[in-house]
């Protein structure tokens, strides 16, 4: 892919998840599995529609409101631990993004709502 006509751009902010790395698919799969362990039948499509990009507090509230289940205090910690394990095995750079980044001769940075631990693995 050839990048052209960007001389007026001073900075590009890239979202990490789903733009630089294919983490959203993995995140949806892992949280779906964690919910299924609790007997909450949520598939990855449901997770992608309702949870991706949302804060954990919003996810917790959604589960209580829609499934009448109060998530345990350690649910988020266990989910994130499992997510990091799967990221280390499966996380991949989005095809073509490395070439695009190498072509850009301007300032760039990364934005993410991921935790610090998740970003390090990214």
Secondary structure, 3 states (H helix, E strand, C coil): CCCCCCCCCCEEEEECECCCECHHHHHHHHHHHHHHHCCCCCCHHHHHHHCCCCCHHHHHHHHHHHHCCCCCCCHHHHHHHHHHHHHHHHCCECCCHHHHHHHCCCEEEEECCCCHHHHHHC
